[in-house]
Amino acid sequence: MADWFNAVTWAVFGALSALNLLVLLYRTERGARLRPWVLRALRRLSGRSDLDWLDWIPILIAGTIAFAAVSAYGILTGQYGCHPPGVSDPIGILNSGKALWAGTNPFYVTDCGGHIEVPYGLASVLISALGSLGGLPGVYVVWGAIALSLIPLTWAVAGPDRRYVLVFVATSVLFIPLVSSQIDGATNAIVPATVLLSLYLAQRSELLGAAVGGFLSTSRFPNLFPILGESGAFPRRRYLSFFTAAAVFAALTGLTYAIWGHEFLDPVFLNQLGRHSFSLNVYGLFLLTNTLPSGVAFEGIQAALTIALVLVVFFAGIRSPITAASVVLVGFALLTQFLSFNILVWLLPVALVGARARWWLWGVALVGSLNYDLALNVWYWDDGIAWPSMVFDVVFTVLLLALFVELWREALATRGTKSASATGP
């Protein structure tokens, strides 16, 4: 049954989806009638009828205020505390960081009277450890900083159309509402932040971008895939960048395994490969009907297809790294059998590819939010009605496929473009 929290969530998602659609329409012929109204609003706001006055700082301030307000409310009202039955993800992350300082296992910690496995790798544990010095507020500060770094990083990487692209990203339901409503949204933001940071650093040193990307990918191991894929589009040292990212990731993973063994490997890798909770893509339909195959063979096929996708993207001759990374990110979203709403924040770099990709991304955000916050959260988990989520699973997968095809077409179009920039769309 829906409550006031659901109602507020739907209101925010609905308003942002409409605003995001307005941003899209502003650049189209269909939006010609809306353009004078938008220009008048801009004139009242800034005294100018364009976006030339806008940079990333006002958007960062607005995003920080929104994130801080939601986080402070959750902490002060005790919503992030222990409420039986179940566990508290923020407390689990806090205890993981504390465990690292204490020299104990940060991947298996106490949480609300029980024990949980922490599925976040070394980079995430280090960030959580830093935040744990400030208690629960400190955890939200460090992970909020990671999530909000998407604003300056988008500005730095988006190219000459950065103002418009940043406004689109900032108004997407996949950004501020997602990263502020659940700590898992903020922690998952490290994936797109890693992609954008590696591309920004690659403008100066491709090897530095690859090394930093390999290190930060230890936070979520699938994050390594877009880092490897984008390295194939680097104009120089593409092979060396590929192996640098892979070597840094492998070395840190090996070191973590040497210290904690299977207590690290199982929750961070093996259990995530076989996770069958729920999914927003077509796998969700099979999970709801208890017909999804399981076992090593099924997971092996998924892993093989994902690796094949990365290699195809690397060797395809794509000249735009952001396009190459986006193809891998969307391909992974299609292949994984656990695609939660929080993981959709991974797709935000797609907004940098082009106008057509942004339209499909808007559809993915809308259907994904409806599936998670209405069809799953209310109709299925509360009322036991599964078929609406099944319908959304199919529609969502169709939109992802269309986005993947659009990105692949864009990737092929850049293959012969010798003047394509190292990081531009």
C-alpha positions as CSV (number, residue, x, y, z in Angstrom):
1,M,0.0,0.0,0.0
2,A,1.3,3.4,-0.9
3,D,2.2,5.9,1.9
4,W,3.2,9.5,2.1
5,F,6.8,8.7,1.3
6,N,5.8,7.0,-2.0
7,A,3.6,9.9,-2.8
8,V,6.4,12.4,-2.3
9,T,8.7,10.2,-4.4
10,W,6.3,9.9,-7.2
11,A,5.7,13.7,-7.2
12,V,9.4,14.4,-7.4
13,F,10.0,11.8,-10.1
14,G,7.0,13.1,-12.1
15,A,8.1,16.7,-11.9
16,L,11.7,15.9,-12.8
17,S,10.6,13.6,-15.7
18,A,8.4,16.5,-17.0
19,L,11.3,19.0,-16.6
20,N,13.7,16.6,-18.3
21,L,11.3,16.2,-21.2
22,L,11.1,20.0,-21.5
23,V,14.9,20.2,-21.7
24,L,14.8,17.6,-24.5
25,L,11.9,19.3,-26.4
26,Y,13.7,22.7,-26.1
27,R,16.2,21.5,-28.8
28,T,13.6,20.1,-31.2
29,E,11.1,21.5,-33.8
30,R,8.3,20.1,-31.7
31,G,9.5,22.3,-28.8
32,A,9.4,25.5,-30.9
33,R,6.2,26.7,-29.1
34,L,7.8,26.1,-25.7
35,R,11.0,27.9,-26.5
36,P,9.7,31.5,-26.0
37,W,8.3,30.5,-22.6
38,V,11.7,29.0,-21.6
39,L,13.5,32.0,-22.8
40,R,11.2,34.3,-20.8
41,A,11.9,32.1,-17.7
42,L,15.6,32.3,-18.2
43,R,15.4,36.1,-18.7
44,R,13.6,36.5,-15.4
45,L,16.1,34.2,-13.6
46,S,19.3,35.6,-15.0
47,G,18.5,38.7,-16.9
48,R,19.6,36.8,-20.1
49,S,17.7,34.7,-22.5
50,D,20.3,31.9,-23.0
51,L,22.5,29.6,-21.0
52,D,25.8,31.4,-21.5
53,W,25.8,32.6,-17.9
54,L,25.5,29.1,-16.5
55,D,28.4,27.0,-15.4
56,W,28.6,23.9,-13.1
57,I,28.9,25.8,-9.8
58,P,25.3,26.9,-9.3
59,I,24.1,23.4,-10.3
60,L,26.6,21.8,-7.8
61,I,25.3,24.1,-5.1
62,A,21.7,23.2,-5.8
63,G,22.5,19.5,-5.9
64,T,24.4,19.7,-2.6
65,I,21.5,21.4,-0.9
66,A,19.1,18.8,-2.2
67,F,21.4,15.9,-1.1
68,A,22.1,17.4,2.3
69,A,18.5,18.1,3.0
70,V,17.3,14.6,2.2
71,S,20.3,13.0,4.1
72,A,19.9,15.2,7.1
73,Y,16.2,14.4,7.3
74,G,16.9,10.7,7.1
75,I,19.6,10.8,9.8
76,L,17.7,13.1,12.2
77,T,14.4,11.2,12.0
78,G,16.1,7.9,12.5
79,Q,15.0,6.5,9.1
80,Y,18.6,5.3,8.5
81,G,18.7,3.4,11.8
82,C,17.7,-0.1,12.6
83,H,14.1,-0.9,12.0
84,P,13.3,-4.7,12.4
85,P,12.9,-6.8,10.5
86,G,15.9,-6.2,8.2
87,V,19.2,-4.3,8.1
88,S,20.3,-0.7,7.5
89,D,22.5,-0.2,4.5
90,P,24.0,3.0,5.8
91,I,24.9,1.4,9.1
92,G,26.4,-1.6,7.3
93,I,28.6,0.8,5.2
94,L,29.6,2.7,8.4
95,N,30.6,-0.5,10.1
96,S,32.5,-1.7,7.1
97,G,34.6,1.5,7.2
98,K,35.1,1.1,11.0
99,A,36.2,-2.5,10.5
100,L,39.0,-1.5,8.2
101,W,40.4,0.9,10.8
102,A,40.1,-1.8,13.4
103,G,42.0,-4.3,11.2
104,T,39.1,-6.7,11.0
105,N,37.2,-7.9,7.9
106,P,35.3,-5.0,6.3
107,F,33.4,-7.4,4.0
108,Y,31.5,-9.2,6.8
109,V,30.2,-6.9,9.5
110,T,27.5,-6.5,12.1
111,D,24.4,-4.7,11.2
112,C,21.3,-4.2,13.4
113,G,22.1,-7.1,15.6
114,G,23.0,-9.5,12.8
115,H,25.8,-9.9,10.3
116,I,25.8,-8.9,6.6
117,E,28.1,-9.3,3.6
118,V,29.3,-6.0,2.1
119,P,29.4,-6.3,-1.7
120,Y,31.6,-3.3,-2.2
121,G,35.3,-3.7,-3.2
122,L,38.5,-2.1,-2.0
123,A,38.0,1.4,-3.3
124,S,34.5,1.7,-1.8
125,V,35.8,0.3,1.5
126,L,38.5,2.9,1.6
127,I,36.0,5.7,1.0
128,S,33.7,4.3,3.6
129,A,36.6,4.2,6.1
130,L,37.3,7.8,5.5
131,G,33.6,8.7,6.0
132,S,33.3,6.5,9.1
133,L,35.6,9.0,11.0
134,G,32.6,11.3,11.1
135,G,30.0,8.6,12.0
136,L,26.9,8.2,9.9
137,P,26.9,11.9,8.7
138,G,30.5,11.4,7.6
139,V,29.5,8.4,5.5
140,Y,26.9,10.5,3.7
141,V,29.4,13.4,3.2
142,V,32.0,11.2,1.5
143,W,29.5,9.3,-0.7
144,G,27.6,12.5,-1.4
145,A,30.8,14.1,-2.6
146,I,31.4,11.1,-5.0
147,A,27.9,11.4,-6.3
148,L,27.9,15.1,-6.8
149,S,31.3,15.0,-8.5
150,L,29.3,13.9,-11.5
151,I,28.4,17.6,-12.0
152,P,31.9,19.0,-12.5
153,L,33.0,15.9,-14.3
154,T,30.2,16.1,-16.8
155,W,31.1,19.7,-17.3
156,A,34.7,18.8,-17.9
157,V,34.1,16.0,-20.4
158,A,30.9,17.0,-22.2
159,G,32.6,19.2,-24.8
160,P,31.3,22.4,-26.3
161,D,27.6,21.6,-25.6
162,R,28.4,21.2,-21.9
163,R,25.8,23.6,-20.6
164,Y,22.9,21.9,-22.2
165,V,24.2,18.4,-21.4
166,L,24.7,19.3,-17.7
167,V,21.2,20.7,-17.4
168,F,19.9,17.4,-18.9
169,V,21.9,15.3,-16.4
170,A,21.0,17.5,-13.5
171,T,17.3,17.2,-14.2
172,S,17.3,13.4,-14.8
173,V,15.5,11.2,-12.2
174,L,18.6,9.0,-12.4
175,F,20.7,11.6,-10.6
176,I,19.8,13.7,-7.5
177,P,16.6,11.7,-6.5
178,L,18.4,8.4,-7.0
179,V,21.6,9.2,-5.2
180,S,19.9,11.0,-2.3
181,S,17.0,8.7,-1.6
182,Q,19.1,5.6,-0.8
183,I,22.8,5.3,0.2
184,D,23.1,2.5,-2.5
185,G,22.3,5.2,-5.1
186,A,25.2,7.3,-3.9
187,T,27.6,4.4,-3.7
188,N,26.7,3.3,-7.2
189,A,27.5,6.8,-8.5
190,I,31.2,5.9,-8.3
191,V,30.7,3.9,-11.5
192,P,29.8,6.8,-13.8
193,A,32.2,9.1,-11.8
194,T,35.0,6.6,-12.6
195,V,34.2,6.6,-16.3
196,L,34.1,10.4,-16.5
197,L,37.2,10.9,-14.3
198,S,39.2,8.4,-16.4
199,L,38.2,10.2,-19.6
200,Y,39.1,13.6,-18.1
201,L,42.5,12.4,-17.0
202,A,43.1,10.7,-20.3
203,Q,43.1,14.2,-22.0
204,R,46.4,14.7,-20.2
205,S,47.7,11.1,-19.9
206,E,45.9,8.1,-21.2
207,L,47.9,5.8,-18.8
208,L,47.0,8.0,-15.8
209,G,43.3,7.8,-16.8
210,A,43.6,4.0,-17.2
211,A,45.4,3.5,-13.9
212,V,42.9,5.6,-11.9
213,G,40.0,3.9,-13.7
214,G,41.5,0.5,-12.8
215,F,41.9,1.5,-9.1
216,L,38.4,2.9,-8.7
217,S,36.9,0.0,-10.6
218,T,37.7,-2.2,-7.5
219,S,34.7,-0.5,-5.9
220,R,32.3,-2.4,-8.3
221,F,34.1,-5.0,-10.5
222,P,31.8,-4.5,-13.5
223,N,33.1,-0.9,-13.6
224,L,36.3,-2.3,-15.2
225,F,34.4,-3.2,-18.4
226,P,33.7,0.4,-19.7
227,I,37.2,1.4,-18.6
228,L,38.7,-1.3,-20.8
229,G,36.2,-0.6,-23.6
230,E,36.9,3.1,-23.8
231,S,40.7,2.5,-23.9
232,G,40.2,1.1,-27.4
233,A,39.2,4.6,-28.6
234,F,42.4,6.3,-27.3
235,P,44.4,7.7,-30.2
236,R,47.7,6.6,-28.5
237,R,48.8,3.7,-26.3
238,R,45.4,2.0,-26.5
239,Y,46.9,-1.5,-25.8
240,L,49.1,-0.2,-23.0
241,S,46.1,1.7,-21.4
242,F,44.0,-1.5,-21.6
243,F,46.6,-3.6,-19.8
244,T,47.4,-0.8,-17.3
245,A,43.8,-0.6,-16.2
246,A,43.5,-4.4,-16.1
247,A,46.8,-4.8,-14.2
248,V,46.0,-2.2,-11.6
249,F,42.6,-3.8,-11.0
250,A,44.1,-7.3,-10.8
251,A,47.0,-6.3,-8.5
252,L,44.6,-4.6,-6.0
253,T,42.1,-7.4,-6.2
254,G,44.9,-9.9,-5.7
255,L,46.2,-8.0,-2.7
256,T,42.7,-7.8,-1.1
257,Y,42.3,-11.5,-1.7
258,A,45.6,-12.2,-0.1
259,I,44.5,-10.4,3.1
260,W,40.9,-11.6,3.4
261,G,40.6,-14.5,1.0
262,H,37.1,-15.9,0.3
263,E,35.6,-13.5,2.9
264,F,36.3,-10.8,0.3
265,L,35.9,-12.9,-2.9
266,D,32.5,-14.3,-2.1
267,P,30.5,-11.2,-1.3
268,V,32.2,-8.9,-3.8
269,F,32.4,-11.2,-6.8
270,L,30.9,-14.7,-6.6
271,N,27.7,-13.8,-4.8
272,Q,27.1,-10.8,-7.1
273,L,27.5,-13.0,-10.2
274,G,24.7,-15.3,-9.0
275,R,22.4,-12.7,-7.4
276,H,18.8,-13.4,-8.2
277,S,16.9,-10.8,-6.1
278,F,15.0,-8.8,-8.7
279,S,15.7,-7.0,-11.9
280,L,14.3,-4.2,-14.0
281,N,15.3,-5.8,-17.3
282,V,13.7,-8.8,-18.9
283,Y,15.4,-11.1,-16.4
284,G,13.0,-9.7,-13.8
285,L,10.1,-11.4,-15.7
286,F,11.7,-14.8,-15.2
287,L,12.6,-14.0,-11.6
288,L,9.0,-13.1,-10.8
289,T,7.8,-16.4,-12.3
290,N,10.7,-18.5,-10.8
291,T,11.9,-19.6,-14.2
292,L,15.3,-18.0,-14.4
293,P,18.1,-20.6,-14.9
294,S,20.8,-20.6,-12.3
295,G,24.2,-22.3,-11.9
296,V,27.7,-22.0,-13.2
297,A,26.8,-22.6,-16.8
298,F,24.2,-19.7,-17.0
299,E,26.6,-17.3,-15.2
300,G,29.4,-18.4,-17.4
301,I,27.5,-17.6,-20.6
302,Q,26.7,-14.1,-19.2
303,A,30.4,-13.5,-18.3
304,A,31.5,-14.7,-21.7
305,L,29.0,-12.4,-23.5
306,T,30.1,-9.4,-21.4
307,I,33.8,-10.1,-22.1
308,A,33.0,-10.5,-25.8
309,L,31.2,-7.2,-25.8
310,V,34.2,-5.4,-24.2
311,L,36.6,-7.0,-26.8
312,V,34.3,-6.1,-29.7
313,V,34.1,-2.5,-28.6
314,F,37.9,-2.3,-28.0
315,F,38.7,-3.6,-31.5
316,A,35.9,-1.9,-33.4
317,G,37.9,1.2,-34.2
318,I,35.5,3.5,-32.3
319,R,37.0,7.0,-32.1
320,S,34.9,8.4,-29.3
321,P,35.8,7.0,-25.8
322,I,32.6,8.2,-24.2
323,T,30.6,6.4,-26.9
324,A,32.7,3.2,-26.4
325,A,32.1,3.3,-22.6
326,S,28.4,3.9,-23.1
327,V,28.0,0.9,-25.4
328,V,29.6,-1.3,-22.7
329,L,27.5,0.2,-19.9
330,V,24.2,-0.3,-21.7
331,G,25.3,-3.8,-22.9
332,F,26.0,-4.8,-19.3
333,A,22.6,-3.5,-18.2
334,L,21.0,-5.8,-20.8
335,L,23.1,-8.8,-19.8
336,T,23.1,-8.7,-16.0
337,Q,20.3,-10.6,-14.1
338,F,20.4,-8.1,-11.2
339,L,19.6,-4.6,-12.5
340,S,18.3,-2.6,-9.6
341,F,17.1,1.0,-9.9
342,N,20.2,2.2,-8.1
343,I,22.4,0.7,-10.8
344,L,20.7,2.9,-13.4
345,V,22.9,5.8,-12.3
346,W,25.6,3.9,-14.2
347,L,24.0,5.0,-17.4
348,L,24.3,8.7,-16.9
349,P,27.5,9.0,-19.2
350,V,25.2,8.0,-22.1
351,A,23.8,11.6,-21.9
352,L,27.2,12.8,-23.3
353,V,26.9,10.8,-26.5
354,G,24.2,12.8,-28.4
355,A,20.7,14.0,-28.7
356,R,19.1,10.7,-29.9
357,A,20.8,8.8,-27.1
358,R,19.4,11.3,-24.5
359,W,15.8,10.6,-25.8
360,W,16.2,6.9,-25.2
361,L,17.9,7.5,-21.8
362,W,14.9,9.6,-20.8
363,G,12.6,6.7,-21.6
364,V,14.8,4.3,-19.7
365,A,14.7,6.6,-16.6
366,L,10.9,7.0,-16.8
367,V,10.0,3.3,-17.2
368,G,12.7,2.2,-14.7
369,S,11.4,4.6,-12.0
370,L,7.8,3.5,-12.6
371,N,8.8,-0.2,-12.4
372,Y,10.8,0.1,-9.2
373,D,8.8,2.7,-7.2
374,L,5.3,1.6,-8.2
375,A,5.1,-1.8,-9.9
376,L,7.7,-3.5,-7.6
377,N,7.7,-1.4,-4.4
378,V,3.9,-1.1,-4.1
379,W,2.0,-3.5,-6.3
380,Y,4.3,-6.5,-6.0
381,W,6.2,-6.3,-2.7
382,D,3.2,-4.9,-0.8
383,D,0.1,-6.2,-2.6
384,G,1.6,-9.4,-4.3
385,I,0.6,-8.3,-7.8
386,A,3.4,-9.2,-10.2
387,W,2.1,-8.7,-13.8
388,P,2.6,-4.8,-14.0
389,S,6.3,-5.3,-13.2
390,M,6.5,-8.0,-15.8
391,V,5.1,-5.6,-18.4
392,F,7.5,-2.9,-17.4
393,D,10.4,-5.4,-17.5
394,V,9.7,-6.0,-21.2
395,V,9.1,-2.4,-22.1
396,F,12.3,-1.4,-20.2
397,T,14.4,-4.0,-22.1
398,V,13.0,-2.8,-25.4
399,L,14.1,0.7,-24.6
400,L,17.6,-0.5,-23.5
401,L,17.9,-2.4,-26.8
402,A,16.9,0.6,-28.8
403,L,19.5,2.7,-26.8
404,F,22.1,0.1,-27.4
405,V,21.4,0.1,-31.2
406,E,21.5,3.9,-31.2
407,L,24.9,3.9,-29.4
408,W,26.3,1.3,-31.7
409,R,25.2,3.3,-34.8
410,E,26.9,6.4,-33.3
411,A,30.0,4.3,-32.6
412,L,30.2,3.1,-36.2
413,A,29.7,6.6,-37.4
414,T,32.8,7.8,-35.6
415,R,35.1,5.0,-36.9
416,G,36.4,7.0,-39.8
417,T,36.5,10.4,-38.1
418,K,40.2,11.2,-37.7
419,S,39.5,14.5,-36.0
420,A,37.4,13.0,-33.2
421,S,38.6,14.3,-29.9
422,A,40.0,11.9,-27.2
423,T,37.0,12.4,-25.0
424,G,34.4,14.3,-26.9
425,P,31.0,12.8,-27.9
